Amino acid sequence: MSLLEFSHVSFTRENRALVNDLSLSIEAGDFLSIVGPSGSGKSTLLRLCCHLISPTEGTIRFHGQDLMRFNPMELRKQISYCFQMPYLFGDTVRNNLEYPFSLRNKPVDPDRLEELFAAFQMSTSNLEKEIQHLSGGEKQRIALMRSIVFQPEILLLDEVTSALDVANTQIVEKVIEALNQAGITILWITHNPEQSRKYANKILTIDTGEIRSLEAIR
Ligand SMILES: Nc1ncnc2c1ncn2[C@@H]1O[C@H](COP(=O)(O)OP(=O)(O)OP(=O)(O)O)[C@@H](O)[C@H]1O
């Protein structure tokens, strides 16, 4: 059984199919790069994967069960989505990174937070920084940290290095590679051709909401 299975999935808005009759199997441990022109439906596909939106036709199965039947809050603990435009709330970085603990009724684990900052080669002094004072690149990394405080089964990444310099892009790529090596399934939208081939085992190319190719490269 595939981990995530799209079967003839369409998502239509205003008489336009943003995703059109898409069938795709994602296996546990896959690292799938998703590429395609702007507006081709890549983010729409990721939104469907974590039930931010529902298919207008077709079915999506997660562990063989209809994804639409999962409790959305529970689902998003297992399938974590890191947005293209990082959305941070509250006043500080700490508010954001402590949120996943409160969501699970767990005490904050300072060691886990330290581990995350170490992985991203950032100082823990950033915890007290106000959101409004963060750079675009800092926001991207904090949003990514928040989505992996507790490791999800599937991590959905939407151009998560677009605001980063070369050095920080490499750091983030290494973090993501390590997550995949630890067994997390990754779906990563990227516009960078080199990045799309570096770590992925499969490359999905979509255009006008349809699959153009699915290439196994490892
Ligand atoms: N809820 C919606 N209602 C109507 N149109 C939408 C909606 N969501 C997305 N679109 C449109 O659907 C198309 C696909 O959008 P999507 O964000 O999935 O593309 P993308 O491939 O991720 O693009 P980019 O690479 O520029 O981020 C775009 O033309 C977008 O304007």
The ligand as a MOL file (V3000), in Angstrom:
LIG
                    3D

  0  0  0     0  0            999 V3000
M  V30 BEGIN CTAB
M  V30 COUNTS 31 33 0 0 0
M  V30 BEGIN ATOM
M  V30 1 N -8.5150 29.0940 -4.4610 0
M  V30 2 C -8.2360 29.4790 -5.7160 0
M  V30 3 N -9.1950 30.0130 -6.4950 0
M  V30 4 C -8.9390 30.3750 -7.7780 0
M  V30 5 N -7.7210 30.2650 -8.3660 0
M  V30 6 C -6.7200 29.7430 -7.6270 0
M  V30 7 C -6.9160 29.3310 -6.2650 0
M  V30 8 N -5.7270 28.8590 -5.8020 0
M  V30 9 C -4.8470 28.9830 -6.8210 0
M  V30 10 N -5.4280 29.5080 -7.9070 0
M  V30 11 C -4.8030 29.6830 -9.2520 0
M  V30 12 O -4.4450 28.3780 -9.6560 0
M  V30 13 C -3.2360 28.3840 -10.4020 0
M  V30 14 C -2.2560 27.4290 -9.7750 0
M  V30 15 O -1.8060 28.0070 -8.5500 0
M  V30 16 P -0.6480 27.3480 -7.6800 0
M  V30 17 O -0.3920 28.2540 -6.5250 0
M  V30 18 O -1.0180 25.9530 -7.3760 0
M  V30 19 O 0.5740 27.3670 -8.7210 0
M  V30 20 P 2.1200 27.0680 -8.5050 0
M  V30 21 O 2.5160 26.0830 -9.5330 0
M  V30 22 O 2.3810 26.6900 -7.0870 0
M  V30 23 O 2.7580 28.4780 -8.8290 0
M  V30 24 P 4.1230 29.2290 -8.3210 0
M  V30 25 O 5.2700 28.4050 -8.8150 0
M  V30 26 O 4.0310 30.5580 -8.9750 0
M  V30 27 O 4.0350 29.2890 -6.8340 0
M  V30 28 C -2.7980 29.8340 -10.4520 0
M  V30 29 O -3.1990 30.3630 -11.6720 0
M  V30 30 C -3.5320 30.4770 -9.2770 0
M  V30 31 O -3.7730 31.8360 -9.5240 0
M  V30 END ATOM
M  V30 BEGIN BOND
M  V30 1 1 1 2
M  V30 2 1 2 3
M  V30 3 2 2 7
M  V30 4 2 3 4
M  V30 5 1 4 5
M  V30 6 2 5 6
M  V30 7 1 6 7
M  V30 8 1 6 10
M  V30 9 1 7 8
M  V30 10 2 8 9
M  V30 11 1 9 10
M  V30 12 1 10 11
M  V30 13 1 11 12
M  V30 14 1 11 30
M  V30 15 1 12 13
M  V30 16 1 13 14
M  V30 17 1 13 28
M  V30 18 1 14 15
M  V30 19 1 15 16
M  V30 20 2 16 17
M  V30 21 1 16 18
M  V30 22 1 16 19
M  V30 23 1 19 20
M  V30 24 2 20 21
M  V30 25 1 20 22
M  V30 26 1 20 23
M  V30 27 1 23 24
M  V30 28 2 24 25
M  V30 29 1 24 26
M  V30 30 1 24 27
M  V30 31 1 28 29
M  V30 32 1 28 30
M  V30 33 1 30 31
M  V30 END BOND
M  V30 END CTAB
M  END
